[in-house]
Amino acid sequence: MALLAPASVAGRKVETREARDKARDCETLDDPMAAVAACRSALDLGLEPARTRSVRQLLARRLVGLAAWGELAQHYAEDVKAAPEDAGTRNRLGALLLALHLDPRGKVF
């Protein structure tokens, strides 16, 4: 009889195979919209911290490719909220917000 993996261990979500598969799709799918959806799904399902960082970085790059500046600003704001002491994270958000302020038509880069 196979044992089922618990949904959480000591209050922490356990990374599932489905979450890893979605993370892989996030990286490999050619359709950018499908890749963004896979990234978000993987993050929602829960990943180990190192994989979470990688998928969040990849999601940011995918959003840049789609020129989804508002979504990217929200994404970076979530990163700042999660790690307010991280200067790089704060700089990315600040640079994007400044660029959007200087060119509100959305032709940022």
C-alpha angles and dihedrals in degrees: 000000000000120000119229118231113246117249090234139012118209091343093309122115114244117229110247131207089247090056091050090048091052090048089053090049089051089061101038109036114107095206104084095207092050090047092052090049090050091050092051092046092051091050092047091051091052131251135200111273096256092049090045090058092049094048092047090052091048091048089053091052090048091052090050089052089054092044087234093157098164092051090046091052090051090047092051091046089057089051091051091049090051094046111017091167093061106102094193091056092049091047093052092052093044094048092050093047091048092049091050090049092051093047109025091174087080096245090128105148 
